[in-house]
């Protein structure tokens, strides 16, 4: 009887450990993707800021040429 219960608990423990490892893999995947997208977002925001800066310069030059 005790041996049977121990065997059951060991089986449940093994199943739980397998689920935990799967969840850890999923977590690492999501974390990696989040970091990648955060990096892309930052780079894109920098590009947008640079385009806005250039736009202001070109607009200023255009107004200077009109005068």
C-alpha positions in Angstrom: 0.0 0.0 0.0 2.7 2.5 1.0 4.8 1.5 -2.0 1.9 2.1 -4.3 1.3 5.6 -2.7 4.9 6.5 -3.0 4.9 5.4 -6.6 1.9 7.6 -7.3 3.5 10.6 -5.7 6.7 10.1 -7.6 4.7 9.9 -10.8 2.8 13.1 -10.0 6.1 14.8 -9.0 7.7 13.8 -12.3 4.7 15.1 -14.3 4.8 18.4 -12.3 8.5 18.8 -13.0 7.9 18.2 -16.8 5.1 20.8 -16.8 7.4 23.2 -14.9 10.2 22.8 -17.5 7.7 23.4 -20.3 6.5 26.5 -18.7 10.0 27.7 -18.1 10.7 27.2 -21.8 7.6 29.2 -22.7 8.6 31.9 -20.3 12.1 32.2 -21.8 10.6 32.3 -25.3 8.2 35.1 -24.4 10.9 37.0 -22.6 13.2 36.8 -25.6 10.5 37.9 -27.9 9.6 40.8 -25.6 13.2 42.0 -25.5 13.5 41.7 -29.3 10.3 43.7 -29.8 11.3 46.3 -27.2 14.6 46.7 -29.0 12.9 47.1 -32.4 10.5 49.6 -30.9 13.3 51.7 -29.5 15.2 51.6 -32.8 12.0 52.6 -34.6 11.4 55.5 -32.2 14.9 56.7 -32.8 14.3 56.5 -36.6 11.1 58.5 -36.2 12.9 61.1 -34.2 15.6 61.4 -36.8 13.0 61.7 -39.6 11.2 64.5 -37.7 14.5 66.3 -37.1 15.3 66.1 -40.8 11.8 67.3 -41.7 12.2 70.4 -39.6 15.5 71.2 -41.2 14.2 70.8 -44.7 11.1 72.8 -43.8 13.3 75.6 -42.4 15.5 75.5 -45.5 12.4 75.7 -47.7 11.1 78.7 -45.9 14.5 80.3 -46.2 14.5 79.8 -49.9 11.1 81.4 -50.2 12.4 84.6 -48.6 
